Structures are given as C-alpha cells and as structure tokens.
Amino acid sequence: MPEADFLSLSSRFVLGPEGRHRLRVSQSLLALVAYVLFALCQQIEVRFGLIEARASWWLSAFYLGGAVLFFIAIRSGWSARLADPSMTLAQSAFGLLAVAGAYGITGPARGALLTIPVLILMFSMFRLNRRQVGGLALAALLLFAAVMGWQVVHEPARHDPRVELVHLVFAVIVFGGMWVLSDRLARLRARLTRKRTDLSEAFERIRQLATRDDLTGLPNRRALMDSLVNETARQARLGQPIALVAIDLDHFKAINDEHGHKAGDAVLRGFAERALTELRGPDVLARWGGEEFLLLLPDTTVTQALSCVQRLRERLVLTPFDEVQPGLRVTFSAGVTRCLGGGDIDAAIERADRAMYRAKAAGRDRVERA
Ligand SMILES: Nc1nc2c(ncn2[C@@H]2O[C@H](COP(=O)(O)OP(=O)(O)OP(=O)(O)O)[C@@H](O)[C@H]2O)c(=O)[nH]1
C-alpha cells in the first residue's frame, strides 16, 4: 500500500470521516496529547525528587483516564446529542480540576502551573459565551485558592504562606484578565455574526436583483439564459427534449393607453401569476422584456408544448383581469420550437420569436410552431 494511502486510511480510522465531527475529534485528540505531555513533565519532576511518585501516578491516571473518556465520547459520536458536541465546558472544567490537583502535589515548581489555566480558558473562549468563561475563571480561582489554603494548613513546611499569597494575587490578576478578555472577544464575535448576517442578506438581495424581474418577480433574461444552458446540458446527458415558447401579449400598448401604465403593470403581473398556476415545477417562465415572455419547458416535446400553451390561453379566457378593469380580457400570441442546446440556444430563441410574429401576423391570440 502506498505511504500516502496508508496515512490517509489511518487518519480516517483515528479521526473519522471528513467534516465538522472530524475537527472536534482532532481537537480532543490534541487535548489528549497535551495531557500525555503534562504527565511526562510530571515524571521528570518525580525523577528530580520534586513530586512524590505515588501522588503523581494517581493524578496522571485521573486526568489521562478522563481525557481518554472525552475522546471516546466525541469520536464515537455519543456527544453529538449534546448542545455542544465538543463538550467544551466539561473539558475545560475537567482540565482546570486536573491542573489544580497538580498544583496541590507539585513542589517548588508549582508556580509555573498557573500558566496552564490561561491556555485552557483561551481555548474555551472560542466556543463558550462570556458568562460561561467568567464562571470557569471564577471557579478556577476558587479551586486554586482552596488548594493553596489546604496546603498551607496541612503542609506548612512545603507550602510557604507568603509564596501562596503571591501566587493567589497573580492568579486573581491573570484569571480576572482572562474574564475581561473573554468579554471583549464575545462582543467582537457578536459584531462579526451581525456583519455576516447583514452580508448574506445583502448577497441574497443582490442575487435577487441580478436574476429576477422587479415587476413580475419572474426570472429575468440572464436567469433564463442560465437555466437554458443548464437544462440543455442535462438534456444532452439524458436525451430528453426541451421546448421553448416565445409569448407576447396582444395589443398591450392599447391597455396602457386606455387604462394607464399602472394598469399595464398589473396586467403583466396578473399574466405571470395566472401562467405560473398552469406550469409544472421544472418549467421556467421568464420576462424577456416589455410584454414579451419566454417559457422553457424541460422534458417536453413541441406537441406537448403546444397543448401547454393552449391551456394557458384557455386560462386567460376563463379569468379576465377583473382586478385591473372589470371584464378586461387579455390574449397573447406564441411561437413554439424545440431547443437542441449548445449552439442552438440563440437560434432556438430566434425561431420561437419568428413563429410568434407569424402568429401575430395571422391575427393574434394563437400559437404557431417553428
Ligand atoms: N405598463 C408597462 N408597459 C410596458 C412595459 N414594458 C413595455 N411596455 C409597453 O408595452 C407596449 C408594447 O407595445 P407594442 O410593441 O406596440 O406591442 P402591442 O401593443 O402589444 O402590439 P402587438 O404586440 O403587435 O400585439 C409599449 O407601449 C411599451 O411601452 C412595462 O413594464 N409596463
């Protein structure tokens, strides 16, 4: 097996399939590695005679066991049922407990351990809210204060009260600082989230403006061209026919002249609404410009398209535009062609257009095939 394949297979075995879950698993694995390093450091201190061996073994067993359990809970997918599948709060609290325990058993070098809660709190800031981070910082402070107090009382020979007091003051400054920092970070995150929402709303609006006709809400010319390209590519794969229909409302200028431009707008909207109720989901009716529409009918032969257009005509006969002017009837002329895709798109539009003009010339309110 090539080396690269072996590596990707073993990383898949340890971390699971790609995705958010894998990110969580790799983070908990990283935490496990950190605990192992921490245990090794403790062993060095044991060798130096700074820590008692038995206490060190017990504590190492506690936090390594905990870290393995967290890893299993996340890797197995069990934690996915929780609100935070990364178990950030639990992992951070556990880490702080382990460090406080280590502080209790570590000899003169224990002051260095005060830097580790900073690391834990910094990691937690990316996932937890400021109340949770504040709670963790306060809990860590109380935990350390309790361990310091307990040691001063029970082992005054090894734990000088003056040194513990200095450590405690430093802990207050550092943990307090972490809380202030988490507050700033939370505000920054909230601002970023707001900006991201604004940005995606603006993007959606731009997309609408670029692809929709403002008056009717139908796809515009550009969106129809995109649909044509996509559909004809699909047609090439599946061998299905596509029909294209050019539709132009009859005597629309007269409607504008007699009833006003607003009434003309309402007729365009009304036509779009009526037509959409007669079409299937995959059909695309677009406003091509003015009072002209283009209809794309995927998986439809020209004969089927002719009966679809016939249905539209009947619909307009049955539902006059009473909302514009009581009894106002609107008709259209249409031209139908088959679109073969690729280089035929422009040619098909032209064929449908020419057929539609033939329908106009033949007296309007009719449909011609190209
Ligand atoms: N109200 C309104 N009118 C529009 C819009 N776009 C184009 N028009 C008008 O549509 C009319 C089209 O007129 P013509 O091209 O002469 O077509 P027609 O009167 O429908 O005649 P035939 O197509 O030959 O049946 C023009 O008066 C345009 O001003 C629009 O968005 N709203």
The ligand as an SDF file (V2000), in Angstrom:
LIG
                    3D

 32 34  0  0  0  0  0  0  0  0999 V2000
  -47.1000   49.1130  -18.2940 N   0  0  0  0  0  0  0  0  0  0  0  0
  -45.9920   48.6710  -18.8730 C   0  0  0  0  0  0  0  0  0  0  0  0
  -45.8680   48.7650  -20.2080 N   0  0  0  0  0  0  0  0  0  0  0  0
  -44.7580   48.3090  -20.7960 C   0  0  0  0  0  0  0  0  0  0  0  0
  -43.7200   47.7350  -20.0620 C   0  0  0  0  0  0  0  0  0  0  0  0
  -42.7660   47.3540  -20.9310 N   0  0  0  0  0  0  0  0  0  0  0  0
  -43.1830   47.7090  -22.1680 C   0  0  0  0  0  0  0  0  0  0  0  0
  -44.4030   48.2830  -22.1000 N   0  0  0  0  0  0  0  0  0  0  0  0
  -45.2220   48.8000  -23.1570 C   0  0  0  0  0  0  0  0  0  0  0  0
  -45.7070   47.7360  -23.9510 O   0  0  0  0  0  0  0  0  0  0  0  0
  -46.1030   48.2840  -25.1960 C   0  0  0  0  0  0  0  0  0  0  0  0
  -45.7490   47.3360  -26.3020 C   0  0  0  0  0  0  0  0  0  0  0  0
  -46.3340   47.8230  -27.4550 O   0  0  0  0  0  0  0  0  0  0  0  0
  -46.1130   47.1700  -28.8710 P   0  0  0  0  0  0  0  0  0  0  0  0
  -44.7000   46.7030  -29.0080 O   0  0  0  0  0  0  0  0  0  0  0  0
  -46.6210   48.1540  -29.8950 O   0  0  0  0  0  0  0  0  0  0  0  0
  -46.9700   45.8920  -28.8350 O   0  0  0  0  0  0  0  0  0  0  0  0
  -48.5270   45.6450  -28.6680 P   0  0  0  0  0  0  0  0  0  0  0  0
  -49.2940   46.9060  -28.4060 O   0  0  0  0  0  0  0  0  0  0  0  0
  -48.6750   44.5900  -27.6140 O   0  0  0  0  0  0  0  0  0  0  0  0
  -48.9280   45.0940  -30.0390 O   0  0  0  0  0  0  0  0  0  0  0  0
  -48.7200   43.6430  -30.5790 P   0  0  0  0  0  0  0  0  0  0  0  0
  -47.5680   43.0340  -29.8410 O   0  0  0  0  0  0  0  0  0  0  0  0
  -48.4300   43.8130  -32.0260 O   0  0  0  0  0  0  0  0  0  0  0  0
  -49.9600   42.8890  -30.3050 O   0  0  0  0  0  0  0  0  0  0  0  0
  -45.4170   49.6450  -25.3270 C   0  0  0  0  0  0  0  0  0  0  0  0
  -46.3730   50.6540  -25.2210 O   0  0  0  0  0  0  0  0  0  0  0  0
  -44.4930   49.6850  -24.1300 C   0  0  0  0  0  0  0  0  0  0  0  0
  -44.3700   50.9990  -23.5890 O   0  0  0  0  0  0  0  0  0  0  0  0
  -43.8870   47.6570  -18.6500 C   0  0  0  0  0  0  0  0  0  0  0  0
  -43.0320   47.1780  -17.8980 O   0  0  0  0  0  0  0  0  0  0  0  0
  -45.0180   48.1390  -18.0920 N   0  0  0  0  0  0  0  0  0  0  0  0
  1  2  1  0
  2  3  2  0
  2 32  1  0
  3  4  1  0
  4  5  2  0
  4  8  1  0
  5  6  1  0
  5 30  1  0
  6  7  2  0
  7  8  1  0
  8  9  1  0
  9 10  1  0
  9 28  1  0
 10 11  1  0
 11 12  1  0
 11 26  1  0
 12 13  1  0
 13 14  1  0
 14 15  2  0
 14 16  1  0
 14 17  1  0
 17 18  1  0
 18 19  2  0
 18 20  1  0
 18 21  1  0
 21 22  1  0
 22 23  2  0
 22 24  1  0
 22 25  1  0
 26 27  1  0
 26 28  1  0
 28 29  1  0
 30 31  2  0
 30 32  1  0
M  END
$$$$
